[in-house]
């Protein structure tokens, strides 16, 4: 009976997302504060990829919550998705290559940003991130929409992203 309970707990954890803390060190490089065109050029190869954000770059490119903490003011020139993740999170590792595909498919229409919640705890706290993966859909006008979790399959997860992009980022509403 204990074996089945453990399997159930693991399955729920995998399919509903990760939460909690990790002490694992992050050895990846985060983009430094640079001009937006330089930042994009350095983080995108021939195939577009998600852009990893530090706090400074987030303040420059997305929202300067230090200057306007009570009012959302998106600074981007096209809609964006922000992926809040951690390297130790299994659903985050599933979502990451799918978001890279989305970044390629929608390269002219949206930005795909990533924020490592282990390295950027303040950014995670600003948005009240308690479980990951979490995704912030930011239209060019209006308020952003936060969602969390992924689909049961890679195909369902990709379809979820496409539907949310169409609904929240690219619709004329």
N, C-alpha and C positions, 0 to 999 in steps of 0.2 A: 504494500500500500504506500509506503514511504517513497519507493522508487517512482510510482506513478505520479505522486504529488510533486516530486522534484521535476519530472519531465513536463508536467503541466506548467509549473512556474517558469521553467526555461522557455517553453513555447510562448507563453503570454508575454514574457520579456522581449523575445525576438520580434513578435508580430505587433506589439503596441508601442515599441520605442524604448529607448534607454533613459534612465535618469540616475542621478547619483553623482558621486565624485570619483575621481581617479587621481592617483599620484604620478601617473606615467608622464614623463617629460616629453615635451614637444620639440623635436629637432628640426621641424620644417621652417622655412624662411617666410616671414610675413612681409608684404609689400611696405616699403617705407613711404613717407610722405613725399609725393612727387606730383608733377603736373598730371592731370587726368590722361592726356594723350600718351605720356611716357609710361604711366602705370599700365594702361591697356596694352601698349606695344610690348612691354616686358613680360606680361603675364599671358599673352596670347601668341601662340605659335601659328603655323599654317592652319591648324585646327583650333578654333576658338575653345577656350576653357574657362572654367569658373575663376573668378578673381578673388584671391584671399585678402581679407581686409584686416588691418590693424585699427585700433581706436582712432588714430590720427587720420588715416585715410577715410574711415567711416565719417568722421566729422567733416572732412573736406568734400566728399563725394555724395554722401547720402543725407545725413541730417545732423546739424550742429546742435545737439540737445543741450550743450553747455550754454550757448547763447540764447536759445529759445526753448527752454525745457517744457513750457506749457503749450507750445504750438508746434504741430508737425509742419515742417517746411522741407519738402524733398528738393534736393539740389541737383538731381540728375536730369539729363536731357532725353532719356527714354526710360520706360518702366524697368523694374528690376525685381529679382527674387533674391532674398538673402537666406542662405542655408546656415542655420545654427547647428553645429555638429561637434563631435569629439572623436578622436582617432580610435578610442576603445569601444565605441558604440557600433554594434553589428548592423542595425538598420541604417545608420549613417554611412557605413561603408558600402551598403547596397545602393543608397541614393546617390552617392558621389559620382560614379561613372554615368549614371542616367542623367544627372544634371549637366555633366560635360557634354553629353549628346544633345541635350536641350539647348545648351549654350551654342553649339554648332548650328543647330537647326533654326534657331531664332536670333542668330548673331546680329542681324541688322535691326531687330525689333526690341530686344531687351538685354539687360545686363544680368549675369548670374554671379552673385557674390557669395563668399563663404566666410563664416566667422567661427573660429575654433573657440568653443566656450571654455576650454581649459586655459587657453592663453589670454583670452579677452573676457575675463569674468565681469568686468564693469559693463561691457556691452550686453552680455547675457542678462545681467541684473536690470539694466534699463528697460529691457523688454519682458522682464518677468519669466525668463526661460527656466522651467522646472523639469521639463522632459525633452529629450531630443530623439530624433531629429525634429526641428521646428523650422517652418518656412514662413518668411515674411514676404508677402506679395505687395509691391509698391507701384501703384499707378503714377503717372506723371502728375495728375491732378487728383485731389481727394485723399482720403485716409487709407493707410495700408491695412491689409488683412493678414492675420496670423493664423497658421494652421500647423498641425503636427502629425507625425506618423507617416507611414508609407503603405502601399498596397500589399496584398498577399504574395504577389509575383512581381517580377521586374516589369512585365508588360503592363500590369495594372498600375504600378507606380508611375511609369512613363505616361500612361493615359491620364492619370490624376494630374500630373504636372501640366500636360497640354490643355486639359479642360479648365484648370485654374488660371492658366495664362490667358486663354481665350476669354474667360468670364471676368477676371479681375484686372487684367493688364491691357488687353488689346480690344476690348469691346468699346463701343462708342457711348456707353451709358454714362 
